[in-house]
């Protein structure tokens, strides 16, 4: 499961399109999006209700507690909305520790209501099933809902019933709206399951004599369910968290990933940072990032990502050149480090992937030297000896400082070296060895390692590749 946040507008569009309930859901599809390119005359033509309704305007950029931050304009006409936006649209704003630009806003009808008509509802996924939370008091001052909300666990393969909602969640709700809320919550839960949501929160959910109003929503969906939900989702966008811009390089790698059977991921955290990673394996990427943070490098960590699943030499080249292109755009006074890490691969041909990385290093050798980049490498797995050999060779021929280590070195030891917490050994220790496998002695003699041949046909192919590279 890959839970990714969606915009409030996207979440509400899904709800308005697909919820099945006897409750009267009001203001369906009555929202308008505002950016710097918005023509308000055209906007009013497309949404005539903007000229007749009182309005609410707020940023739609995955920001929590917008009301308390003064980021919600309430009970305005369209001119009032425009005036309110003048001091906020494209302005830099601090939200907690995140600094970002407010550039995407949502306009909706203002709903006049009483405090006692506000409720809180949330559904989220856990290992044991899906929890439904409900509290009879909603709004900006709802407080610690985990502590005070009523909870109902719907186990895997179980169904939520209106009777269970009434008995377990709505005990503090007035009798005249219990049926409406029970029907809406069951409909919401079914929508949550059918569209593969992993998190869906509405606060406040307003219930008046006219029906149900979804005022504020936050939601995440399981991005890996795209093949199941494409017809309903459409081309869903996943906005970056507030304070982190969406970069074209991330989209480029995502496109490579989508066209490949391998896994290629890239998230830019701080493009000006001095610590960059190119890690093989999703689990290893977490370990390396955690180690960098533990050693005090959190503010200088530039990216997060991984390549795995036996990418080809060309795919690894494309991935590596993207990283190197980003690294060599702005100098750092202390120089930069690139950590090419990984554990012991089980089926990825290390020699092939490293050839792709070496090609990229050769292509960028000028900028790498100019930006004073030092490279640290640690890898094991099929044909890793050949991979380490070519990596070491490119360091010698280009003059780039490249420190190469195999399975004799602990997986994250190179992080300490890269960050200056431990010395860089002049000569790597002799292999001890947990991973001299998939190569026979003739295939590995060029780098001084010995091993036993593997029985699989695929391993035999790798042996031939290694021998051909001698």
PyMOL commands that set and color helices and strands:
alter all, ss='L'
color gray80, all
select helices_A, chain A and resi 8-18+40-46+48-51+78-86+115-117+145-148+162-168+175-194+223-233+248-258+282-294+298-300+313-327+350-363+365-370+384-398+413-418+441-447+457-468
alter helices_A, ss='H'
color red, helices_A
select strands_A, chain A and resi 3-6+31-34+55-59+72-76+92-95+98-101+105-109+118-126+129-135+150-155+197-208+211-214+217-222+263-268+275-277+303-308+336-340+373-378+402-405
alter strands_A, ss='S'
color yellow, strands_A
deselect
rebuild
show_as cartoon
